[in-house]
Amino acid sequence: MLSTHSRFVGTGYYVPERIVTNHELSEVMDTSDEWIVERTGIRQRRWVPEGMTGAEMARRASMMALTDGDLVPADIDAIVLGTLSPDHFFPGTGVFLQRALGLEGVPCLDLRAQCSGFVYGLSVADAWIRSGQYETVLVVGVEIQSTGLDMSTRGRDMAVLFGDGAGAAVLQATQNENQGILTTRIHADGRHAEILWAEAASSSHHPRIDAKMIEEGRHFPTMEGKEVFRHAVTRMPEAVLEVLGENGLEPDDIDLLIPHQANLRISQMVQRRLGLSDEKVFNNIEKYGNTTAATIPIALAEAVREGLVNRGDLVCMVAFGSGFTWGASLVRW
């Protein structure tokens, strides 16, 4: 009896039209294009206009992915959506996406795995498909970071990093053992949760946010950058080697590595530790910044459209983020 696997049948992405350059940021905080590029590799990012929601960006990315796979919304059996910036405290953004796609009764699972959200989502979708519970699953990563940043010199270390956008992929059941997700492995270590986090608004406070918190900037994200860097460049190569090892493969077997786009220096360090050449690693952080859960699906969709991913290729996606959470997914395209 042939086993069931999960194959990618369509990818898509959406980024807002508004381009925010490093120069524009230098007009409101003490920074410069040279400073940002040297430390992050980012030259610009996209920010949403007033009124644009995460659900709407997710809908546009999802429709591109569905069209790419010659599918329509009615073909979707389940939705998995990763974001750290939901449109509302509750309910999750997934149900708003479901409504925007005109679906009823389709389950929606929202994941809070931050930068690892898409890889976590692939793990869930793959398990559902392999078990036979669902045949076609939409996996989305979407983020609106721009509305939650401290746009002053106090917050510049975080504000220069983030952009808005959405990426989507449609996974579908197949019995073709030479195609689909081979292995996905995900991890977390909550001992480091406060190293990269946003403290408020929070249900652990009563009220969930107050004037003192706002005055102190506790509602803005904070990060101990050196510690995040140190853990990221360790955990990401470990995750790649883990999924490769489970399949008897080596880094040289990878045709394309798509790392989470957090910082170009992190991606370059991961690349060096794996011994991969430049043409085997896809980066687009210079255009979009860090779109958190959306970075990998946006990059994947772009790589497919640029002809860098072809049937039979071995593609590895790896992420690391707040939590700490991390993981990798190995795919025979």
Summary of the structure (lengths in Angstrom):
residues: 333
radius of gyration: 19.0
end to end distance: 22.4
largest distance: 63.5
contacts: 1228
relative contact order: 0.19
helix: 41%
strand: 24%
